[in-house]
Structures are given as structure tokens and as C-alpha cells.
Amino acid sequence: MAELTHITPIEYLKGVGPQKADVLKKELQIFTIGDLLHYYPFRYNDRTQFHKIRELNTDMYAAQVLGRLIGLQEVGEKRAKRLVGQFKDETGSIELVWFQSITFLQKSLQVGQVYVLYGKPSEFNGHLSFTHPEMEAYQPHAKQIGNQTLQPIYSSTEKLKKFNLESKGIQKLVQQALEIVLRTITEEVPTYILQKHALVSLPQAILAIHFPQNQQELSQAIKRLKFDELFYIQLKLLRNKQLNTQKFRGQVFNAIGEKFNTFYNERLPFPLTNAQKRVIKEIRLDTKTGAQMNRLVQGDVGSGKTVVALMAMLFAVDNGCQACLMAPTEILAQQHYTGLQELLGADICNLKILTGSTSAKQRRIIHEELENGTLDILIGTHALIEDKVKFKNLGLVVIDEQHRFGVEQRAKLWRKNTIPPHMLVMTATPIPRTLAMTMYGDLDISVIDELPAGRKPIKTVHFFESSRLRMFGLMREEIAKGRQVYIVFPLIKESEKLDLLYLEAGLENLQVEFPLPDYRISIVHGKMPAKDKDFEMQRFVKGETQIMVATTVIEVGVNVPNASVMIIENSERFGLSQLHQLRGRVGRGAEQSYCVLMSSNKLSKEGRLRLETMVRTNDGFEISEVDLQLRGPGDISGTQQSGILDLKLANLATDQALLAEARETVIAIFKEDPELSSPENALLKRQLQRKNTGIAWDKIS
């Protein structure tokens, strides 16, 4: 048989064969010996530490004790039969219980013998005990007491266990694989980088991640392998960014013309914040270079992203190009259109909207004006990417809430011009810095981190159920001032599984507290037909109803400056990012606004932290960092589902310093050697050409 290497199919490993190989592929995506070596333990049984019996407690995951077996007897009959042992050391005694292999254990265990015991302490009838502990006879003349190592524990599944591939079975395969291929593992990072960051070699790291001799060796292995993951993500992202700049030329926006100046000097309703000025300047510099701009603008709710996008679109129009803005829903597209119309007036440029409900007659006019170049700015939904929508000269594409659009949808807008249009993508969901560096590492990122002058911070309070009357009182006060109120529920109908205040029951309570004709209520939820939903939304927008009862369908929705109270029922059930987005529906006018977080009296530690964070701060970026710590990157960004981040060891919530270190290293490499042509970087160049980092690079625009 040919010599096995890390790229050898897993079925060639002794003892695997076609059936085991098939289940390893299906259950764990292990196709090669290399895949097996990169299937890391999820924890380790620490056999290096010994505890005294008096030190044991049920919080311990496992414990190892040196002591003497002083009694052993069979108790009970039939199904209740069990083997009970008494085990003691100089500090006390403890009970041992086995329900299986009783005959074998009675023969192999010797009363009076000293053993190394290992297992999880549990409590039964008020006393500590061990159930099914591992027992190893103590040999006083041996070089070490028991199995004094960190034992790897691997995740398994029921299907794998049927093929004897529980943790120990996987451990045996890994051990065999390492014995065969460890010497063939070649380095993937140049020596000068390893020395700079004090990293162990790759073979050392692979061996130690599976079979560490001690905690220090394990820590060094984890650091090295985490660095590799983060380093290659950054190397690929920044190389893509470099290639895009070289490959895609863009329209050159040289002039600041009449339309931009007229808007800035005569129509701008409020002074720009310093953050808005900074971002506009960054866009201006990007669009002068002759390379295609790819910029992400992230800003909190109400930070003024739309005005920045409008001024960027006016750059395009002043330079003989057209611009478009694509929003994920018809409601949002209409909101953008109405807002931009108010800002621009009728005389600065030709602005139109294209959605699924645009009439055939209007569509014909839009198509004609787009093709002859008289239509300057087009706002729309997915309707913009239809093949029949043709621009004369599309220079700038603005995408709002870009994570809601697929890759192919965005790419279709690229193809609507000979010279690819500049891309400006916006999100109102603040992204933690570490996530931005990995998800959007090949984009230039702008942050609008100031709110416009005159905006009052939203006052956020947390009420338990017992304070519901205070919440009703606040609602009455605000409605009496002519304001409006949102009430958001997590569910529409009663759930048997979740004891939450659901929308229908909440509505009944409201109608008692706020009866017609004094109070009118709009109802909006995801199960309603779009037409009914829009009708109810518009009633609230026009001020015909005072209270909007809704599910999270309004998380990203219409702009109602007159709404001053957001009440979130069962707020402990919402994620931080979602709570922040919902809160952002109010506080859009000059008046003081409020967010009331209603919750049950029983709160988990995590739920309490979420609500305390919301009460403490209005800063979306601070909130996003706490959210990352609590939920992890996959839950926040959807990257777990899309495959953008498939990190085996690195954690963006806890490895921020290492990520920054990896990114700075890559930036320095490209600054010194843009083409990776020096001998010391030849390895990186080869790795870039062949390395699969587990990232769907085409998913990043």
C-alpha cells in the first residue's frame, strides 16, 4: 500500500473500512486523514490533578481521587439491582454505584485495594456519590500515579456509537493517524511569522491539541491553531480586496456639481454630524480613484445613513451617472422614496420608485427614462434586478440592510453597467469590530457613530409584571400629549410550550384598559396578508390609530417620528440586537421617548444581563459587543447558516486580540510585499492558491 498522508481518504486508515468511512463522512464531514486530525477534542479529562474526598462537590465536571475500596456489595433485585461500593481516603468516605457490568466488576474489584478513581461527583439522598466511576489499581512503584495526562474527549453521535466510534473510538483512530502521518505534516506559516508571534510548529500543535502532556502544552497548541484560522481568513480577505482594486475599474467622480451643492447649501434640513462628514469624505475619495468602491456604512438607528447615501447618489448624478437604492421590503423602499422626495424637492433631480406594486404604465415610463438617461435615481426592491430594468449608465448602487440580499441578487446589479458601479452597502445593525474584520474584511468600513443634534436619548426602563399599571400609566400620559405607542409581542397565539403573554391575549387586555372610541389600535403581524399589513401600518403612520400592537415584523419598518413609547412584552425572550432594533422605532422626533422592557419575575442570568445592558446604554456598538459575548458570531450575523465563518477553535468573542494581531501581520506583509514574491513569502503564495479556509468567499460582496 502507498504511504498514507493527510490527504489520504479516511477509509484507508486501518480499522475504518467503507461502512465506518461512510458514517464519518455523513456525521462529521471527515473525508480524509487530515480532516480527522482537524477534528479537535471539545474538552479534556484532567487526570493530572488529584482531589481529597472532602474537596468534592457536584459543580465539578469530573474529579480524580486516590483512596481505598473498603466495601462492595450487590443490592436490590432484577431491574433495581446495583453494585454499591464504599471508598475512603484520610479525609472521608464516599459511595460508589454501578448499574451495569455488575458480575464483571465483582470479579475485578478487590476490597482493601488502593485505587485511582475518576468520575463525576453527584448527590443522592443528601450524600455525595460517584455513579459508574473509572477504577484503576494504584501501583506505588510505577513512575506515575494512574493516567496523569489530559485525556481528549471528542463529540460523537448515536450513529457513530453504533460503529464503536464514541469518544474513545475516535481517539484510537486519531492516535493511529498521528503515528502514521505526523512526520509528513508540513508547515503552513513562514518561520519568521512563527518566531515573531512565539508560535509552536504545526506538527507540535496538531499532536498537542489531541494528546497534551500538560495545560501549558495545550495552551500553546490552541494559540497556534487559532492563529492559523484567523491569519488565513485575513490573508484571503485582504488579498481579495487588493485584487478587486486592481481588477475592477470604476467610474471616476471628479466633480462636486450643481445638484450636490444645491442640496447641501439649500435643502439640507439639519447640520451634518462630524461622523456623517467623515463618511461622505471617505466615499468622495473612493470614487475619485478610478477603482470600484466597495464600502460598508454601518450606523446606529437614526444616525443619518440615508442622508449620506443620498449625497453619494448626488455625486454620481453630478458626474453623468445614474444611481439606485435597493431596500429589502416594499415598506422600506416606500419610506426611502418618500424621505428622499421630501429632502430633494421636485427640481434637483428625477427620482422614481420601482416595486412589485408599480403599475404597468409607470413601469414603461421608468424603463424608458432609465434607458435614455433622464431618470437620475431609482429606489426599489428586488424589482431593480429584473433583466428588463436597464440603465443608461449606472454609476452607484446603494444596498440597504445588505445582509437580507443574496450574492446573486447583488451581482445582478453589478452587471447592469459595462464599468461595474460603485457599491455602497448600509446596515443599521451595529457589527462588533471582530465580526466586521472577518465578515466584511475585504470591504472598506465606515462607521457613523454620532446621532444628529437635537435627538434626545431614549429612556429605557425594565418593569416586572407587577409594575404593569405603571406601564399603562405611561401610555396614557404620552397618548394624552398626542403621541403614539408601539407594543411588541413575541408570539401571535397562545403557545403550550412557552408561557408568554401572546399577542391575542395582550390585545384583549388592552381593549379593556384602552376602550373605543377614545383609543384606536392597529394590529400587525407576520401571518397577515401584505395588503392588510400595509393598511394597518399606514393608519398608524397617518396618526389614525394611537397604539400599534405587533410582533417583531416592525423591527425594521416605517419611520413614525410621533411614536414616543416602545413597549416590549416578555423582553427576556428577545436577543440584544433585536431589542435594540425595536427600541430604534421610537426616538425619531424631537420629543423625549421611552422604551419599556416588560418581563416575568423569573429571569435567567443571561436574560438579566441583556435587560441590564439595554437599560444602561443606547450605544448599539457596545450592545453588539455584549451580544457577541452572549450569543456568538453565528447567531448574531447568520454566518453559521451561510458558512461564511467556520472556525473550529477561534472565537470572535474571546479572541479579539489574536484576530487583531493576525490582521495587522497580514497588512504589514502586503505593505512590504504586495505580490508575495519574496522567497520568505513563497509559502504564503502557495497556501493562498490551494488552501480551503472554510469560508464561502463568494458570499462577501
C-alpha positions in Angstrom: 0.0 0.0 0.0 1.2 3.5 -0.8 2.4 5.6 2.1 -0.5 7.3 3.9 -0.6 11.1 4.1 -3.0 13.7 5.5 -4.9 13.8 2.1 -5.4 10.1 2.0 -9.2 9.1 2.1 -10.2 8.1 5.6 -11.2 4.5 4.5 -7.5 3.7 4.0 -6.9 4.0 7.7 -6.6 0.6 9.4 -9.9 -0.5 11.0 -12.1 2.1 9.2 -13.3 0.5 6.0 -16.2 1.6 3.8 -19.0 1.5 6.4 -17.2 3.4 9.1 -15.9 5.8 6.5 -19.4 6.4 5.2 -20.7 7.3 8.7 -17.7 9.5 9.4 -18.3 11.4 6.2 -22.1 11.8 6.9 -21.9 12.6 10.6 -18.7 14.6 10.9 -17.7 15.6 7.4 -14.4 13.6 7.9 -13.3 12.6 4.4 -9.5 12.4 4.7 -6.9 11.6 7.4 -6.3 15.4 7.5 -9.9 16.0 8.3 -9.7 13.6 11.2 -6.6 15.4 12.6 -8.6 18.6 12.4 -11.5 17.2 14.3 -10.4 18.5 17.7 -11.5 17.4 21.2 -14.2 19.6 22.7 -12.8 19.2 26.3 -10.2 17.2 28.2 -10.5 15.0 31.3 -7.8 16.4 33.6 -6.0 13.3 35.0 -3.1 15.4 36.2 -5.0 16.7 39.4 -6.0 14.7 42.5 -8.7 15.7 45.0 -9.4 14.8 48.5 -12.9 13.4 49.3 -13.7 16.5 51.5 -12.9 18.8 48.5 -15.5 17.2 46.2 -18.7 18.9 45.1 -21.3 18.5 42.4 -20.1 21.6 40.5 -17.1 19.6 39.4 -17.3 18.2 35.8 -15.1 15.3 37.0 -12.6 14.5 39.7 -9.8 12.1 40.4 -9.3 10.6 43.9 -6.7 8.3 45.4 -8.2 6.0 48.1 -9.1 2.5 49.3 -12.1 0.4 48.4 -13.4 -0.7 51.8 -16.7 -2.4 50.9 -18.5 -3.8 47.9 -22.0 -5.4 47.9 -24.8 -6.2 45.5 -28.1 -4.5 46.4 -31.7 -4.9 45.1 -33.2 -7.4 42.7 -33.9 -7.6 38.9 -34.1 -4.1 37.4 -33.3 -2.4 40.7 -30.1 -4.5 41.1 -26.9 -2.4 41.6 -23.4 -2.8 42.9 -22.6 -0.4 45.8 -19.0 0.3 47.0 -17.6 2.3 49.9 -14.4 4.3 49.1 -12.3 6.3 51.5 -9.2 8.4 51.9 -7.8 10.2 55.0 -10.4 13.0 54.7 -13.6 11.0 54.5 -15.6 8.3 52.6 -18.0 8.3 49.6 -20.4 5.8 48.0 -19.8 4.3 44.5 -22.7 2.9 42.4 -22.8 0.7 39.3 -25.9 -0.4 37.5 -24.2 -2.3 34.7 -21.4 -5.0 34.3 -22.1 -6.0 37.9 -20.7 -9.6 37.6 -17.5 -8.4 35.8 -16.9 -5.7 38.4 -17.4 -8.0 41.4 -14.7 -10.2 40.0 -12.2 -7.5 39.1 -12.5 -5.1 42.0 -10.8 -6.1 45.2 -11.9 -4.8 48.7 -8.9 -3.4 50.6 -7.1 -2.5 47.3 -6.0 1.2 46.7 -7.4 2.6 43.5 -7.3 5.7 41.4 -10.9 6.7 41.0 -12.2 9.0 38.3 -15.7 10.3 37.7 -18.4 13.0 38.2 -19.4 13.6 41.8 -23.3 13.7 42.2 -25.7 13.9 45.0 -28.2 11.3 46.1 -30.3 11.4 49.3 -28.2 14.3 50.6 -24.9 12.5 50.2 -22.1 12.7 47.5 -21.5 9.6 45.4 -20.0 8.5 42.1 -22.0 6.6 39.5 -20.1 4.3 37.2 -16.6 5.8 38.0 -13.5 4.5 36.3 -11.3 2.5 38.7 -7.6 1.8 38.1 -5.4 -0.1 40.6 -2.8 2.0 42.2 0.8 0.8 41.6 3.1 2.6 44.2 6.3 1.7 42.4 5.2 3.0 39.0 6.7 6.2 37.6 3.4 8.0 37.8 0.2 7.5 39.7 -2.6 6.5 37.3 -3.1 8.0 33.9 -1.7 11.5 34.6 -2.5 13.3 31.4 -5.2 15.5 29.8 -7.4 12.9 28.1 -9.1 14.2 24.9 -12.9 13.9 24.7 -14.5 14.0 21.2 -18.1 14.8 20.3 -19.9 11.7 18.9 -23.4 10.8 17.7 -25.7 7.9 18.2 -25.0 6.7 14.6 -21.2 6.8 15.3 -21.6 5.0 18.6 -23.2 2.0 16.7 -19.8 1.7 14.9 -17.8 1.9 18.1 -16.9 5.5 17.3 -17.7 7.0 20.6 -15.1 9.4 22.1 -12.6 6.5 22.8 -13.1 5.0 19.3 -12.4 8.4 17.7 -9.4 8.8 20.0 -7.9 5.5 18.8 -8.3 6.5 15.1 -6.6 9.9 15.8 -3.8 8.1 17.7 -3.2 5.7 14.8 -3.4 8.5 12.2 -0.8 10.6 14.1 1.6 7.7 14.3 1.4 7.4 10.5 1.3 10.9 9.2 2.7 13.3 11.9 6.1 13.4 10.2 4.5 14.2 6.8 2.7 17.4 8.1 4.4 20.4 6.6 4.5 23.9 7.9 1.8 26.3 6.6 3.2 29.6 8.1 6.6 31.1 7.3 9.2 30.7 10.1 9.6 34.5 10.5 5.9 34.8 11.5 6.1 31.9 13.9 9.1 33.5 15.6 7.5 36.9 15.7 4.4 35.6 17.5 6.2 32.9 19.6 4.2 30.0 18.0 5.0 26.3 18.1 5.4 24.3 14.9 2.3 22.9 13.2 3.2 19.2 13.9 3.8 20.1 17.5 0.4 21.8 17.7 -1.5 19.0 16.0 0.0 16.4 18.3 -0.6 18.5 21.5 -4.2 19.5 20.6 -5.1 15.8 20.7 -2.7 14.4 23.3 -1.3 17.3 25.5 1.0 16.3 28.3 0.0 19.3 30.4 -2.0 22.5 30.3 0.9 24.7 29.0 1.4 22.4 26.0 -2.3 22.5 25.3 -2.5 26.3 25.5 0.4 26.7 23.1 -1.3 24.3 20.6 -4.6 26.1 20.8 -3.0 29.5 20.3 -1.1 28.3 17.2 -4.1 26.7 15.6 -6.4 29.7 16.3 -3.8 32.0 14.8 -3.7 29.9 11.6 -7.5 30.1 11.3 -7.6 33.9 11.8 -4.5 34.6 9.8 -5.6 32.8 6.6 -9.1 34.4 6.8 -7.4 37.8 6.8 -4.8 36.8 4.2 -7.6 35.7 1.8 -9.9 38.7 2.5 -7.2 41.3 2.1 -5.8 39.6 -1.0 -9.3 39.7 -2.5 -9.6 43.3 -1.6 -6.2 44.0 -3.3 -7.2 42.1 -6.4 -10.6 43.8 -6.7 -9.0 47.2 -6.5 -6.6 46.2 -9.3 -9.1 44.2 -11.4 -12.3 46.3 -11.3 -12.1 49.8 -12.6 -14.9 52.2 -11.5 -16.5 55.4 -12.7 -14.4 58.4 -11.8 -16.5 61.0 -9.9 -14.3 64.1 -10.2 -16.9 66.9 -9.9 -18.8 68.2 -7.0 -21.6 69.7 -9.1 -24.7 71.7 -9.1 -27.1 69.1 -7.7 -24.9 68.2 -4.8 -24.2 71.9 -3.9 -27.9 72.9 -4.3 -28.9 70.1 -1.9 -26.1 70.8 0.6 -26.5 74.6 0.6 -30.3 75.0 0.3 -32.1 71.8 1.2 -30.2 70.0 4.0 -32.6 70.2 6.9 -30.0 69.9 9.7 -26.2 70.3 10.0 -24.3 67.1 9.3 -22.6 65.4 12.2 -18.8 65.1 12.1 -19.3 61.4 11.6 -21.5 61.9 8.5 -19.0 64.4 7.1 -16.2 61.9 7.6 -18.0 59.1 5.8 -19.0 61.4 2.9 -15.4 62.4 2.6 -14.3 58.7 2.5 -16.9 58.0 -0.2 -15.7 61.0 -2.2 -12.1 59.8 -2.0 -13.0 56.3 -3.0 -15.0 57.4 -6.1 -12.1 59.6 -7.4 -9.6 56.7 -7.6 -10.8 55.0 -10.8 -11.2 51.7 -8.9 -14.5 50.3 -8.0 -15.6 51.3 -4.4 -16.8 48.6 -2.1 -17.8 50.3 1.2 -19.9 49.2 4.1 -21.5 52.0 6.1 -22.7 50.9 9.5 -24.5 53.3 11.8 -27.0 53.0 14.6 -30.7 53.5 14.1 -31.3 57.2 13.4 -27.7 58.1 12.8 -28.4 59.6 9.4 -27.2 56.9 6.9 -29.9 57.8 4.4 -28.7 61.4 4.0 -25.1 60.1 3.5 -26.4 57.7 0.8 -28.4 60.5 -0.9 -25.3 62.7 -1.0 -23.3 59.8 -2.5 -26.0 59.3 -5.2 -25.8 63.1 -6.0 -22.1 62.7 -6.5 -23.0 60.1 -9.2 -25.6 62.2 -10.8 -23.3 65.3 -11.0 -20.8 63.1 -12.8 -23.1 62.0 -15.5 -24.2 58.7 -13.9 -27.3 57.2 -12.5 -27.8 55.7 -9.0 -30.2 53.2 -7.4 -31.1 52.3 -3.9 -32.3 48.7 -3.2 -34.3 48.0 0.0 -35.4 44.6 1.3 -39.1 45.3 1.6 -41.7 47.4 -0.2 -42.5 49.3 3.0 -38.8 50.3 3.4 -38.4 51.2 -0.2 -41.5 53.5 0.0 -40.1 55.0 3.2 -36.8 55.8 1.5 -38.6 57.2 -1.6 -40.9 59.5 0.5 -38.0 60.6 2.7 -35.7 61.4 -0.3 -38.5 63.1 -2.2 -39.1 65.5 0.8 -35.3 66.2 1.0 -34.8 66.8 -2.7 -38.0 68.6 -3.7 -39.1 68.4 -7.3 -36.4 70.3 -9.0 -33.0 68.9 -8.1 -33.2 65.5 -9.9 -35.6 63.0 -11.3 -36.4 60.4 -8.6 -38.7 57.4 -9.0 -39.7 54.2 -7.2 -40.0 50.7 -8.7 -41.6 47.9 -6.6 -43.8 44.9 -7.2 -46.9 47.0 -7.0 -45.8 49.7 -9.5 -48.4 49.9 -12.3 -47.6 48.7 -15.8 -47.9 52.3 -17.1 -45.4 53.6 -14.5 -43.1 50.8 -15.3 -43.0 51.7 -19.0 -42.1 55.3 -18.2 -39.4 54.2 -15.7 -37.8 51.8 -18.2 -37.8 54.4 -20.9 -36.3 57.1 -18.7 -33.7 54.7 -17.3 -32.5 53.8 -20.8 -32.5 57.4 -22.2 -30.7 58.6 -19.0 -33.3 61.2 -17.9 -34.1 59.2 -14.7 -31.3 60.0 -12.2 -32.1 58.0 -9.1 -34.3 54.9 -8.8 -35.4 53.5 -5.4 -36.8 49.9 -5.4 -36.9 46.4 -4.1 -35.9 43.2 -5.8 -37.7 44.6 -8.8 -34.5 46.5 -9.6 -32.6 43.4 -10.5 -35.1 42.2 -13.2 -33.5 41.8 -16.6 -35.8 44.3 -18.3 -34.6 47.1 -15.9 -31.7 48.6 -18.0 -29.8 51.7 -17.1 -28.0 54.0 -19.5 -25.1 54.5 -17.2 -25.4 53.1 -13.6 -22.6 54.6 -11.5 -23.6 53.8 -7.9 -25.6 51.1 -6.2 -26.7 51.6 -2.6 -28.0 48.5 -0.8 -29.9 48.9 2.5 -29.8 46.2 5.1 -27.5 44.3 2.7 -27.5 41.0 4.7 -31.0 40.5 3.5 -29.9 40.1 -0.1 -28.3 37.1 -1.7 -25.0 37.1 -3.6 -26.6 36.6 -6.9 -29.1 39.4 -6.3 -26.2 41.8 -5.6 -24.2 40.5 -8.6 -27.1 41.3 -11.0 -26.8 45.0 -10.1 -23.1 44.8 -10.9 -23.8 43.5 -14.4 -26.1 46.4 -15.3 -23.2 48.5 -16.5 -20.1 48.0 -18.6 -18.0 49.6 -15.9 -19.1 48.0 -12.6 -20.9 50.6 -10.5 -19.6 51.6 -7.1 -21.1 49.7 -4.3 -22.3 51.3 -1.0 -23.9 48.8 1.4 -25.6 50.0 4.6 -26.7 48.3 7.8 -28.5 49.7 10.9 -27.3 46.6 12.8 -24.1 47.6 14.5 -21.5 44.9 13.9 -18.8 44.2 16.5 -15.3 45.1 15.3 -14.1 41.5 15.3 -17.1 40.4 13.2 -16.6 43.3 10.8 -13.0 42.3 10.4 -13.9 38.8 9.4 -17.3 39.0 7.7 -16.5 42.3 5.8 -12.7 42.2 5.9 -12.4 42.8 2.2 -14.7 45.9 2.3 -13.8 49.3 3.4 -15.8 50.1 6.5 -17.2 53.4 7.6 -19.0 54.0 10.9 -21.5 56.7 11.7 -21.2 56.8 15.5 -23.0 60.1 16.3 -26.7 61.0 16.4 -27.9 64.2 14.8 -28.1 67.3 17.1 -31.4 67.7 19.0 -32.1 64.0 19.3 -32.8 63.0 23.0 -31.5 59.7 24.1 -34.3 57.2 24.6 -35.1 56.4 28.3 -35.2 52.7 28.8 -36.8 51.1 31.9 -37.3 47.5 33.0 -40.6 46.6 34.6 -41.6 43.3 36.1 -45.2 42.0 35.6 -46.1 43.5 38.9 -45.5 47.0 37.5 -47.9 46.7 34.6 -50.2 49.5 36.0 -47.2 51.9 35.8 -46.7 50.9 32.1 -50.4 51.6 31.4 -50.0 55.0 33.1 -47.0 56.0 30.9 -49.0 55.0 27.8 -52.0 57.2 28.9 -49.7 60.2 29.6 -48.0 60.0 26.2 -51.2 59.4 24.3 -52.8 62.4 26.1 -49.8 64.5 24.7 -50.8 63.4 21.2 -48.1 60.8 20.9 -48.3 57.1 19.7 -47.2 53.8 21.3 -45.8 50.5 20.0 -46.4 47.3 21.9 -44.5 44.3 20.6 -45.2 40.6 21.5 -43.0 37.6 20.7 -46.0 35.3 19.7 -49.3 35.7 17.9 -51.2 32.8 19.5 -51.0 31.0 22.8 -48.2 28.5 23.0 -48.4 25.4 25.1 -44.6 25.3 25.3 -43.9 28.9 26.1 -45.8 30.7 28.9 -45.6 34.1 27.3 -48.0 37.0 27.1 -49.1 36.4 23.5 -50.4 39.0 21.1 -54.1 37.9 21.1 -54.4 37.8 24.9 -52.5 41.1 25.2 -54.9 42.7 22.8 -57.8 41.6 24.9 -56.3 43.2 28.0 -55.5 46.4 26.0 -59.1 46.8 24.8 -60.2 46.7 28.4 -57.7 49.4 29.5 -57.9 51.5 26.3 -61.5 51.2 25.0 -63.0 52.6 21.9 -63.8 55.4 20.9 -61.1 57.1 23.0 -58.2 54.9 21.7 -57.8 53.2 18.4 -55.4 50.2 17.8 -53.6 48.9 14.8 -52.6 45.3 14.6 -49.7 44.0 12.5 -48.1 40.5 12.5 -46.3 38.3 10.0 -49.3 36.0 9.3 -51.4 38.9 7.9 -51.7 39.4 4.1 -49.2 42.1 2.9 -52.1 44.3 1.8 -53.7 44.2 5.3 -50.4 44.7 7.0 -49.6 47.8 4.9 -53.1 49.2 5.5 -52.7 48.9 9.3 -49.1 50.4 9.1 -50.4 53.4 7.1 -53.2 54.0 9.6 -50.6 54.3 12.3 -48.2 56.4 10.2 -51.1 58.9 9.5 -51.9 59.1 13.2 -55.4 57.5 12.8 -54.5 54.9 15.5 -52.7 55.7 18.8 -51.4 52.1 19.6 -49.7 49.7 17.3 -49.8 46.1 18.6 -47.3 44.0 16.6 -44.9 41.1 16.5 -41.3 41.7 15.5 -42.4 42.4 11.9 -41.9 46.1 12.8 -38.2 45.5 13.8 -37.2 47.2 10.5 -40.1 49.3 9.4 -41.7 52.6 8.9 -40.5 55.9 10.4 -43.1 57.4 12.7 -41.5 60.4 14.5 -44.7 60.9 16.5 -44.3 57.4 18.2 -42.7 58.0 21.6 -43.2 54.8 23.5 -41.9 51.2 22.7 -43.2 48.5 25.0 -41.7 45.1 24.5 -43.5 42.2 26.2 -41.6 39.2 27.5 -38.4 41.1 26.6 -36.2 38.5 28.2 -37.1 36.3 25.2 -35.5 38.6 22.7 -31.9 38.9 21.7 -30.0 42.1 22.4 -29.7 43.1 18.8 -33.4 42.6 18.3 -34.3 44.6 21.4 -32.0 47.4 20.2 -33.6 47.4 16.7 -37.1 47.6 18.3 -36.1 50.4 20.6 -34.9 52.3 17.5 -38.5 52.5 16.2 -39.0 55.4 18.7 -36.9 58.5 19.5 -37.1 59.7 15.9 -38.7 63.1 16.8 -37.5 65.9 19.0 -39.6 64.8 22.0 -38.5 62.5 24.8 -39.1 58.9 24.0 -39.3 55.8 26.2 -38.7 52.0 25.9 -40.3 49.8 28.5 -39.0 46.2 28.8 -41.6 44.1 30.4 -40.6 40.7 31.8 -41.6 37.9 34.1 -40.2 37.8 37.7 -38.1 34.8 36.9 -35.0 35.8 34.8 -32.0 33.7 33.8 -28.6 35.2 34.4 -28.3 35.8 30.7 -31.7 37.4 30.4 -31.0 39.7 33.3 -27.7 40.8 31.7 -29.4 41.6 28.4 -32.1 43.8 30.1 -29.5 45.5 32.3 -27.4 46.3 29.2 -30.4 47.8 27.4 -31.2 50.0 30.4 -27.6 51.1 30.8 -26.8 52.1 27.3 -28.2 53.3 24.0 -24.9 52.6 22.1 -25.6 50.0 19.5 -21.9 49.1 19.2 -21.5 48.5 22.9 -24.7 46.4 22.8 -23.4 44.4 19.8 -20.2 43.5 21.7 -22.2 42.2 24.7 -24.4 40.3 22.2 -21.4 38.7 20.7 -20.2 37.6 24.1 -23.6 36.1 24.9 -24.6 34.5 21.6 -21.5 34.0 19.5 -20.9 35.2 15.9 -23.0 32.7 14.1 -26.2 33.6 15.9 -25.7 37.4 15.5 -24.8 37.5 11.9 -26.3 34.4 10.3 -22.8 33.4 9.3 -23.2 29.9 10.9 -26.0 29.2 8.4 -24.3 30.8 5.4 -20.9 29.2 6.0 -19.1 32.4 6.0 -17.4 31.7 9.3 -16.5 28.1 10.0 -14.0 28.5 12.8 -13.1 25.2 14.6 -11.2 26.8 17.5 -11.1 30.6 17.3 -13.9 32.5 18.9 -14.5 36.1 17.8 -16.0 37.0 21.2 -12.9 36.0 23.2 -10.0 36.1 20.6 -10.2 39.7 19.6 -6.6 40.4 20.4 -5.4 37.4 18.4 -7.6 38.4 15.5 -6.2 42.0 15.5 -2.7 40.5 15.7 -3.3 38.3 12.7 -4.8 41.1 10.7 -2.0 43.6 11.5 0.5 40.9 10.4 -1.2 40.4 7.1 -1.5 44.2 6.5 2.3 44.5 7.1 3.1 41.6 4.8 1.1 43.2 1.9 2.6 46.6 2.6 6.1 45.2 2.3 5.4 42.6 -0.4 2.1 43.2 -2.3 2.6 40.3 -4.7 4.1 37.9 -2.1 7.0 37.5 -4.5 9.8 37.4 -1.9 11.3 33.9 -1.1 10.2 34.1 2.6 6.5 34.6 1.4 6.6 31.9 -1.2 4.9 29.5 1.2 2.0 32.0 1.7 1.5 32.4 -2.0 1.3 28.6 -2.4 -1.1 28.4 0.5 -3.4 31.1 -0.9 -3.6 29.1 -4.2 -4.6 25.9 -2.6 -5.8 26.5 1.0 -9.5 26.0 1.7 -10.2 28.2 4.8 -13.8 27.1 5.1 -15.1 30.5 4.0 -17.6 31.0 1.2 -15.7 33.9 -0.3 -18.3 34.5 -3.0 -20.7 35.3 -0.2 -18.9 38.5 0.6 -19.6 41.4 -1.6 
